[in-house]
Amino acid sequence: MMVSLKREREAEVEDDDDEGIAAGNIGRGRVPEDRRSRHCPYLDTINRQDEVERAPLMSVLDFDFEKLCSISLSHINVYACLICGKYFQGRGLKSHAYTHSVQFTHHVFLNLHTLKFYCLPDNYEIIDSSLEDVTYVLKPTFTQLHISGLDKQGKLYRAYDGTTYLPGIVGLNNIKANDYANVVLQAFSNVPPLRNYFLEEENYRGIRRPPGDIMFLLVQRFGELMRKLWNPRNFKAHVSPHEMLQAVVLCSKKNFQITKQGDAVDFMTWFLNALHGALGGTKKKKSIIAKAFQGSMRIFSKKLPHPDLTPEEKQALLVTEEYQEQMSESTFLFLTLDLPTAPLYKDEKEQLIIPQVPLFSILGKFNGNTEKEYKTYKENFLKRFQLTKLPPYLVFCIKRFTKNNFFVEKNPTIVNFPITNVDLREYLTEEAQLTEKNTTYDLVANVVHDGKPTEGAYRIHVLHHGTGKWYEMQDLQVTDILPQMITLSEAYIQASLHSSGRDKRPTATTQTTTQGSK
């Protein structure tokens, strides 16, 4: 009776995996290999090539999307049809994959979890070395030797559709309005410590999380996306961040959406802190996020009397202990730079003047002397800042947007910044100046916002360490760009490499083939 119930349950689930069959044959010897496994006649029907007539930018074998059955919408026991690229559940007699194979004569299927190939409706496993490229696209793997050489060469690779690309310099699909997240993901994918950590799944696979915690899904999806971006054997020269963005929507409780334009700085702030926490990081325990981006500063804060008080009352309050300057130490993952107010009036040609400001002028906020008033709901404070420790990678966020109850306003001021050798020594405390030998930074990524505050678009400039060349990426478009053109843009987020890491970075090599738009 128990045996018959078990068989009925297995028939309902339709999970005919070989491991289950082998488990039932313990004691009776190993299950013999099907003779057809190594001589499947349907391997030439696998469609790796893009169907240009139907969708120029869609590959038939596209594993970037969520792994769920296209009919039952289930994540359990999903197989990919290697002829049309659709996902189906199970491979038993009543399963969706079996029905699809009979109806459309599509015979070769891949189990997306076990990475095994099967021929349906005959239901035998296919064993063939020619299918290794398909499994590598689904789940790329990197060795230590491969990772150590990523920044030492600028070799162009050719995708299956014939386009050439540089691993890491790959366009991300803008599904609807997710370019604000794309530029942040592309920037972090080109930060070597972060990249090297996530390219090896073993680095974070063993991290223990409490039961029911969904935040670790963010780590898994970011690792998968990182490996796809740096995959030298892609079938196409772009990647769709669909699964990554679905994890963002879920983990952020829909604060960041695929269909609604967001703010890149807000997303980056949440993403860094979410990754730090999901990787087991705390205030005392450092994660790879903190090791790469965390610095420290000294904050001097002084409480201000209410402006409605009389001068005598203000003077009396200023001598009390509550209104004396307080000093505190704080860590940071990025520094926010304030722009001067944009001009309201037009020039003689009836055009608005676009002002320019040097980077070192707005960096004066952290020299320890510049004071700025910060207003809260009840109280006002006067604060000044000074850096005490510089991180390996320094991130600047240039505050371009101001929000009020009615609208969002954008400051178009151009920031004049050098690409290399940005020296921050004068913004360190005297003690830190003695301990920090190298205080210069080189730009490695520059996020730009173009257009109106709520309707604009994002693009990013990225330095490829192997070639020493700069590339501009906007959605699927990837073009090379001169460093002189980068400084003319409305920079929003900048990531820079500390000079201590410059010596480890290889010198630029010559690149004989240029990479065009994709």
Buried (B, 14 or more C-beta within 10 A) or exposed (E): EEEEEEEEEBEEBBBBBBEEEEEEEEEEEEEEEBEBBEEBEBBEEBBBEBEEEEEEBBBBBBBBEEBBBBBBEBBEBBBBBBBBBBBBBBBBEEBBBBBBBEEEEBBBBBBBEBBBBBBBBEBBBBBEEEBEBBBBBBBBEBEEEEBEEBBEEBEBBEBBBEBBBBBBBBBBBBBEBBBBBBBBBBBBBBBBBBBBBBBBBEBBEEEEBEEEEEBBBBBBBBBBBBBBBBBBBBBBBBBBBBBBBBBBBBBBEEEBBBEEBBBBBEBBBBBBEBBBBBBBBEEEEBBBBBBBBBBBBBEBBBBBBEEEEEEEEBEEBBEEEEBEEBEEEEBBBBBBBEBEEBEEEEEEEEEEEEBEBEBBBBBBBBBBEBEEEEEEEEEBBBBBBBBBBBBBBBBBBBEBBBEEEEEEEBBEBBBEBBBEEBEBEBBBBEEBBEEBEBBBBBBBBBBBBEEEBEEBBBBBBBBBBBBBBBBBBBBBEBBBBEBEEBBEBBBBBBBBBBBBBBEEBBEBBEBEEEBEEB
